[in-house]
Amino acid sequence: MRPRGPFDGLFGPRTRAATQWFQFKHGLATHGRVNRSTLTVLAARSDHEPLPTTARKPSTDTGTTTPRDTTAPALAPPPAPAPVQAPAQAPADGNSDRIALALLLLVLVLVYGVMIPADSGALTSGMSASAVPAQRGTTMALHSTVGFGLSAAGAWAVGVALDAAGGPASTTGWLMAFAVLAAGSLLGPVALWWSRRT
């Protein structure tokens, strides 16, 4: 048998067609299955041994021998491979919505990052100018301790709110996390109002 394609180790339609052609060529039943008789002839062909012969039956009237009928039906061509369908693509509208939401989130993060620490320099300068000169160092130390301490507590509070409301995969969790940030930002005006009254 001659290989008609790449070796894949599968008994597919091309291998079956080649088997039928081999059986037809050597006078075997063309069923396309590799049975004992097909293996015997194939082994003899591989080892270059003489092929097994079939006894001829004598004719009844002349005494001559007639060979057996080795005609076989024509081989059907192998079936054509099924067309490969392209995978379904997601609609473009869903991708555009995701890109728009990602850009909106990026803009909000940039605005948040600029507005929250934007007054840090003004607050520090005002604190230094309004502090009692003899206690200016103590005032700056207290100012830094309170500021960085509340920043650390805010990060911890955001994590607790996020986990309590469903985790990072939950929309409600992120809503609660940003609600904690908003509440922390509102403490600034409240603290200024309280300091002016006292």
Contacts in CASP RR format, 6 or more apart in sequence:
PFRMAT RR
TARGET T0000
AUTHOR 0000-0000-0000
METHOD contacts of the structure
MODEL  1
MRPRGPFDGLFGPRTRAATQWFQFKHGLATHGRVNRSTLTVLAARSDHEP
LPTTARKPSTDTGTTTPRDTTAPALAPPPAPAPVQAPAQAPADGNSDRIA
LALLLLVLVLVYGVMIPADSGALTSGMSASAVPAQRGTTMALHSTVGFGL
SAAGAWAVGVALDAAGGPASTTGWLMAFAVLAAGSLLGPVALWWSRRT
1 18 0 8 1.000
1 19 0 8 1.000
1 21 0 8 1.000
1 22 0 8 1.000
1 42 0 8 1.000
2 18 0 8 1.000
3 18 0 8 1.000
4 14 0 8 1.000
4 17 0 8 1.000
4 18 0 8 1.000
5 14 0 8 1.000
13 78 0 8 1.000
13 79 0 8 1.000
14 78 0 8 1.000
16 32 0 8 1.000
16 78 0 8 1.000
17 75 0 8 1.000
17 76 0 8 1.000
17 77 0 8 1.000
17 78 0 8 1.000
19 32 0 8 1.000
19 33 0 8 1.000
19 34 0 8 1.000
19 38 0 8 1.000
20 30 0 8 1.000
20 31 0 8 1.000
20 32 0 8 1.000
20 75 0 8 1.000
21 75 0 8 1.000
22 28 0 8 1.000
22 38 0 8 1.000
22 41 0 8 1.000
22 42 0 8 1.000
23 29 0 8 1.000
23 30 0 8 1.000
23 31 0 8 1.000
23 32 0 8 1.000
23 38 0 8 1.000
23 72 0 8 1.000
24 30 0 8 1.000
24 72 0 8 1.000
24 75 0 8 1.000
26 41 0 8 1.000
26 51 0 8 1.000
27 70 0 8 1.000
27 72 0 8 1.000
28 37 0 8 1.000
28 38 0 8 1.000
28 41 0 8 1.000
29 37 0 8 1.000
30 72 0 8 1.000
30 73 0 8 1.000
30 75 0 8 1.000
34 42 0 8 1.000
40 52 0 8 1.000
41 51 0 8 1.000
41 52 0 8 1.000
43 49 0 8 1.000
44 50 0 8 1.000
44 51 0 8 1.000
44 52 0 8 1.000
45 51 0 8 1.000
54 68 0 8 1.000
56 65 0 8 1.000
56 66 0 8 1.000
56 67 0 8 1.000
56 68 0 8 1.000
57 65 0 8 1.000
57 66 0 8 1.000
57 68 0 8 1.000
58 64 0 8 1.000
58 65 0 8 1.000
59 65 0 8 1.000
59 66 0 8 1.000
116 185 0 8 1.000
123 143 0 8 1.000
124 140 0 8 1.000
124 143 0 8 1.000
127 139 0 8 1.000
127 140 0 8 1.000
127 143 0 8 1.000
128 136 0 8 1.000
128 139 0 8 1.000
128 140 0 8 1.000
131 137 0 8 1.000
131 139 0 8 1.000
131 140 0 8 1.000
132 139 0 8 1.000
154 180 0 8 1.000
154 181 0 8 1.000
154 184 0 8 1.000
157 180 0 8 1.000
158 177 0 8 1.000
158 180 0 8 1.000
158 181 0 8 1.000
159 177 0 8 1.000
161 173 0 8 1.000
161 176 0 8 1.000
161 177 0 8 1.000
161 179 0 8 1.000
161 180 0 8 1.000
162 168 0 8 1.000
162 173 0 8 1.000
162 174 0 8 1.000
162 176 0 8 1.000
162 177 0 8 1.000
164 173 0 8 1.000
164 176 0 8 1.000
165 172 0 8 1.000
165 173 0 8 1.000
165 175 0 8 1.000
165 176 0 8 1.000
165 177 0 8 1.000
166 172 0 8 1.000
166 173 0 8 1.000
167 173 0 8 1.000
168 174 0 8 1.000
END
